[in-house]
Amino acid sequence: MILGSLSSLSSSGLPSEWVNALTQAVTARPQEKAPGHYALQGDDIFMNVMQFATQWPEQKKAELHEQYIDIQLLLAGEERILFGIAGSARECEEMHHAEDYQLCRHIEEEQSVVLKPGMFVVFMPGEPHKPGCAVGTTGEIKKVVVKVRASQLLA
């Protein structure tokens, strides 16, 4: 997991492919888009714009991915994301390969981070994360999740 802010993106130390993907997403003005899926570079890089009410962690399951890196950027509101290191997901359901996600009920030695607008977090394949959790009280958030095909970095 990597934590950062758009205000310091140029000095974040992120690989140039990730900086470019995040820059493409921001340039597409996701804050003005309706929730949905938007291609940036076909299936290799795309973004999912989301708007929803946060929930208490007990009401949510963690997710993990095999094929894509998640770059989650908060646009509005406040969000807690619970997470763990690769291999820490427990009580997992079936992997949905076509959609690249697996849900899990527990993260061993769970950690958390609170995002404010303009902050982003990067999750690598295999790192469980539970986004959309409430901070203090539940509330509406808007975010964009930029998905970068992990194999792009290995080519």
C-alpha positions as CSV (number, residue, x, y, z in Angstrom):
1,M,0.0,0.0,0.0
2,I,1.3,3.4,-0.9
3,L,-0.3,6.7,0.3
4,G,0.0,10.0,-1.4
5,S,-1.6,13.3,-2.4
6,L,-2.2,14.9,-5.8
7,S,-0.5,18.0,-4.5
8,S,2.8,16.2,-4.3
9,L,2.3,13.7,-7.1
10,S,5.5,14.8,-9.0
11,S,7.6,14.0,-6.0
12,S,5.7,10.9,-4.9
13,G,8.3,8.4,-6.1
14,L,5.5,6.5,-8.0
15,P,6.5,4.7,-11.2
16,S,5.9,7.0,-14.2
17,E,3.2,4.6,-15.5
18,W,1.2,5.1,-12.4
19,V,1.7,8.9,-12.4
20,N,0.6,9.0,-16.0
21,A,-2.5,6.8,-15.3
22,L,-3.5,9.1,-12.4
23,T,-2.8,12.2,-14.5
24,Q,-5.0,10.9,-17.3
25,A,-7.8,10.2,-14.9
26,V,-7.7,13.6,-13.3
27,T,-7.5,15.3,-16.7
28,A,-10.7,13.4,-17.6
29,R,-12.4,15.4,-14.7
30,P,-14.0,12.5,-12.8
31,Q,-15.5,14.9,-10.3
32,E,-17.9,16.0,-13.1
33,K,-18.7,12.5,-14.3
34,A,-21.6,10.3,-13.4
35,P,-20.7,7.1,-11.6
36,G,-19.5,4.5,-14.1
37,H,-16.7,2.8,-16.0
38,Y,-14.5,5.0,-18.3
39,A,-11.7,3.7,-20.5
40,L,-8.4,5.6,-20.5
41,Q,-6.3,3.1,-22.4
42,G,-8.7,0.3,-23.2
43,D,-8.5,-2.6,-20.8
44,D,-5.0,-1.7,-19.7
45,I,-5.9,1.5,-17.8
46,F,-9.4,2.6,-17.0
47,M,-11.3,4.3,-14.2
48,N,-14.4,3.6,-12.2
49,V,-16.1,6.7,-10.8
50,M,-18.1,6.0,-7.7
51,Q,-20.4,7.9,-5.4
52,F,-22.0,6.3,-2.4
53,A,-22.5,6.5,1.4
54,T,-19.8,5.1,3.6
55,Q,-20.6,2.2,5.9
56,W,-19.3,0.9,9.2
57,P,-16.4,-1.6,8.6
58,E,-18.5,-4.5,10.1
59,Q,-21.0,-4.0,7.2
60,K,-18.4,-4.4,4.5
61,K,-16.1,-7.1,3.1
62,A,-12.5,-6.7,2.0
63,E,-11.6,-7.0,-1.6
64,L,-8.5,-8.1,-3.4
65,H,-7.4,-8.3,-7.0
66,E,-5.0,-10.4,-9.1
67,Q,-4.7,-8.6,-12.4
68,Y,-5.0,-4.9,-11.6
69,I,-3.3,-2.3,-9.4
70,D,-5.9,-0.1,-7.7
71,I,-5.2,3.6,-7.4
72,Q,-8.0,5.0,-5.3
73,L,-8.4,8.8,-5.3
74,L,-10.9,10.5,-3.0
75,L,-12.7,13.4,-4.7
76,A,-15.2,14.5,-2.0
77,G,-16.1,13.5,1.5
78,E,-14.0,11.5,4.0
79,E,-13.2,7.8,3.8
80,R,-11.5,5.2,6.0
81,I,-9.9,2.3,4.2
82,L,-8.9,-0.8,6.1
83,F,-6.1,-2.9,4.6
84,G,-3.5,-5.5,5.1
85,I,-0.3,-6.9,3.5
86,A,-0.4,-9.5,0.7
87,G,-1.4,-12.8,2.1
88,S,-3.3,-11.4,5.1
89,A,-6.9,-11.9,3.6
90,R,-8.9,-14.6,5.5
91,E,-12.3,-16.3,5.0
92,C,-12.3,-15.5,1.3
93,E,-15.0,-16.3,-1.2
94,E,-14.6,-17.5,-4.7
95,M,-12.3,-15.4,-7.0
96,H,-14.2,-13.7,-9.8
97,H,-11.5,-13.8,-12.5
98,A,-13.4,-12.0,-15.3
99,E,-14.1,-9.0,-13.0
100,D,-10.8,-9.4,-11.1
101,Y,-12.0,-9.4,-7.5
102,Q,-12.4,-11.6,-4.5
103,L,-14.2,-10.7,-1.3
104,C,-13.0,-11.7,2.1
105,R,-14.5,-11.4,5.6
106,H,-11.3,-10.7,7.5
107,I,-7.9,-9.1,7.2
108,E,-5.2,-10.4,9.6
109,E,-3.4,-7.6,11.5
110,E,-5.6,-5.0,9.8
111,Q,-4.5,-1.4,9.5
112,S,-6.4,1.7,8.4
113,V,-5.9,5.0,6.7
114,V,-8.2,8.0,6.4
115,L,-8.4,9.8,3.1
116,K,-9.4,13.4,2.5
117,P,-10.1,14.9,-0.9
118,G,-7.1,14.9,-3.1
119,M,-5.4,12.0,-1.3
120,F,-4.8,8.6,-3.0
121,V,-3.9,5.1,-2.0
122,V,-2.3,2.4,-4.2
123,F,-3.1,-1.3,-3.6
124,M,-1.0,-3.9,-5.4
125,P,-2.5,-7.2,-6.5
126,G,-3.0,-9.5,-3.5
127,E,-3.3,-6.7,-1.0
128,P,-6.7,-6.9,0.7
129,H,-8.5,-3.6,1.3
130,K,-11.9,-2.5,2.6
131,P,-12.7,0.9,1.1
132,G,-15.7,3.1,1.8
133,C,-15.7,2.9,5.6
134,A,-17.1,5.6,7.7
135,V,-15.0,8.1,9.7
136,G,-16.8,9.2,12.8
137,T,-20.2,9.2,11.1
138,T,-21.4,7.8,7.8
139,G,-21.5,10.2,4.9
140,E,-21.5,10.6,1.1
141,I,-18.2,10.3,-0.8
142,K,-17.2,10.5,-4.4
143,K,-14.0,8.8,-5.6
144,V,-12.3,7.4,-8.7
145,V,-10.5,4.1,-8.8
146,V,-7.9,4.0,-11.5
147,K,-7.1,0.4,-12.6
148,V,-3.7,-0.3,-14.1
149,R,-3.1,-3.8,-15.5
150,A,-0.2,-5.1,-13.4
151,S,1.4,-7.0,-16.3
152,Q,2.0,-3.6,-18.0
153,L,4.7,-3.0,-15.5
154,L,6.4,-6.3,-16.1
155,A,6.6,-6.0,-19.9
